[in-house]
Amino acid sequence: MANKIAKRKAATSRTRGKKAAKGAARLCACDCGKPATRTFAQGHDAKARSLILKVQRGELKAADLPATLRTAELAKGDGLIARLLRKLQA
């Protein structure tokens, strides 16, 4: 039973790697300029989150956020960054 689960996990991770490799290369949404296969490069979602929280605390103006963070596309999801961006827009 455990062997079947291990095989299934290995197959799943291989297909994820293939999908990521096939995906179109784009730039990280935190405006760092690094290529990313998803919205953010690894760890850069935390940078974006901290910038958004600074805006909410009044330490930074919303206009100072990178343009890529102010797009409507990022506010559509269910993740933490999307919820914070929707809260800023309200």
N, C-alpha and C positions, 0 to 999 in steps of 0.2 A: 504494500500500500504506500509506504513512504517513498519507495523507488518511483512509483507512478507520479507522485506529486513533484518529486525532484525533476523528472523528465519534462513534466508539463511546464514547470517554472523556467527551465532552461530553454525550451522551445519559445516561450513567451518573450524572454529577454532577447533572444536572437531576432525575432520578428520586430521588436521595438527598435533594435539597432538598425535594421534594414530600413524601416520607415524613416528614422531620423536621418539616415544617410541620403535617402532619396529626396527629402524635403528641400524646398528652395532655401538657399542661404539668405539670411537677412541680418540686419544689424540689431543689436540689443536695444530694447525699448528704454533703457535708462540713459541713453544718449552718450554712451562711453565709446562707441564706434567699433566694438568687438563683434565679430560674426556670431550669430546664435541660430540654432536650429529651431528653437521655440521663441517665445516672446522675449525672454531675458536670458542672458548668459548665466552660467552657474553662479549663484550667490548674489547676483545683481538685483534680484527682486527685493532683497533686504535694503539695498541702497535706495530704491524707489520708494519703498515703504517709509523709510526714515525721512525722505524729502517731503512726502505727503503729510506725515505727522508734524513736521516742522511748520508746514502751512497751516495746519489745524491749530497749532499752539500759538500762531502769530509770529513765529521767528523768521518766517520766509513768506514772501508774497506769492500768490498763485501764478502770477505772470512770470515769476522766476523759475518755475518748473520747466524742465525740458519739453519742447513741443511734442515729443513722442509720448510723454505721459499725459498730455492733455487731450489725446484723441478719444473719440467716443468708442472706438473699438475696445480699448482697455477697460472701460467702465461697464461692458456688457456681461462679463463673466460672473461667477459666483465666488471667486476668490477674495482674499482679504484686500488686495490692491483695488480690485473693482469696487468693492463696497466702500472703501475709503474715498475713491474718486467720485462715486455717486454722492457721497455725503458732502464733499466739497462743492459739487455742482448745485446742490439743493440750497 
